[in-house]
Each structure stands twice: as structure tokens, then as C-alpha cells.
Amino acid sequence: MNNSATDHGTHPDTAKTTDGDVSAELSRLRDSIDNIDAAVVHMLAERFKCTQQVGHLKARHQLPPADPGREASQIARLRQLAENAKLDPAFAEKLLTFIIAEVIRHHETIAAGEE
């Protein structure tokens, strides 16, 4: 008898159950990821609403769009938060640097009176 499922030590019915279990677990995990992604997008939207208000306040008081001291402090704080959360601090810094660049761009647009 040369059944390939038997040769690998797996019964065909067991393989189907395992595949179904894996598929269900994969689906469950992906649903969680989708929910987290949605939360991240909503949190970023809220963050940008706040930074837009900051941009308008800065523009009204002729303050510069960028604040290097605040940015450095935020990066250091986020790196520490990332480390505590077991997230790569370099990744967290890259993400925040990208977000800060977008915020500064918005502030420059506001200051130029384009918004």
C-alpha cells in the first residue's frame, strides 16, 4: 500500500481538519488585523484633526510650522513607548518621522493661507 498521506504519517481526514483549522485561525487573525488597521486609521485621523488646530494656532501667532525641540522629544518618547511595547524603536521612529513631515507640510500650507 503506497498511499502518500499514509507515507507522510497523516491520515487524509486529519489533513482536511487541520487545513480547516488553519484556515479558520488565519481568518480570525486577519479579522483582528483588519480591526486594528481600522482603529489605526481612525486614531491617525483624530491626531491630524488636533495637529490642524495646532497649525491654525501657529499661523495666527506667526509661529514656525516646525518645532525641532518638540519633534525630538516626541521621537524619544515614542521610541521608549515602542521599546516598552516590544516594537522595534527604529520602526516607530520612522513612522513618527513620516507623520511629523506630513504635519509640517499641513502647517506650511495653513501658514501660507492656502487652507
ChimeraX attribute file (.defattr): number of C-alpha atoms within 10 A of each C-alpha:
attribute: neighborCount
match mode: 1-to-1
recipient: residues
	/A:1	5
	/A:2	6
	/A:3	10
	/A:4	11
	/A:5	13
	/A:6	11
	/A:7	10
	/A:8	8
	/A:9	9
	/A:10	11
	/A:11	13
	/A:12	13
	/A:13	10
	/A:14	11
	/A:15	12
	/A:16	11
	/A:17	11
	/A:18	12
	/A:19	12
	/A:20	12
	/A:21	12
	/A:22	12
	/A:23	12
	/A:24	12
	/A:25	12
	/A:26	12
	/A:27	12
	/A:28	12
	/A:29	12
	/A:30	12
	/A:31	12
	/A:32	12
	/A:33	12
	/A:34	12
	/A:35	11
	/A:36	12
	/A:37	12
	/A:38	12
	/A:39	12
	/A:40	12
	/A:41	11
	/A:42	12
	/A:43	12
	/A:44	13
	/A:45	12
	/A:46	12
	/A:47	13
	/A:48	16
	/A:49	12
	/A:50	11
	/A:51	17
	/A:52	17
	/A:53	13
	/A:54	15
	/A:55	25
	/A:56	20
	/A:57	15
	/A:58	18
	/A:59	19
	/A:60	11
	/A:61	10
	/A:62	10
	/A:63	14
	/A:64	13
	/A:65	20
	/A:66	17
	/A:67	11
	/A:68	9
	/A:69	8
	/A:70	10
	/A:71	14
	/A:72	12
	/A:73	11
	/A:74	16
	/A:75	20
	/A:76	14
	/A:77	13
	/A:78	18
	/A:79	21
	/A:80	16
	/A:81	14
	/A:82	17
	/A:83	14
	/A:84	11
	/A:85	10
	/A:86	9
	/A:87	13
	/A:88	13
	/A:89	19
	/A:90	14
	/A:91	12
	/A:92	18
	/A:93	18
	/A:94	13
	/A:95	13
	/A:96	17
	/A:97	16
	/A:98	11
	/A:99	15
	/A:100	18
	/A:101	12
	/A:102	13
	/A:103	20
	/A:104	18
	/A:105	15
	/A:106	20
	/A:107	26
	/A:108	19
	/A:109	16
	/A:110	20
	/A:111	21
	/A:112	10
	/A:113	10
	/A:114	8
	/A:115	10
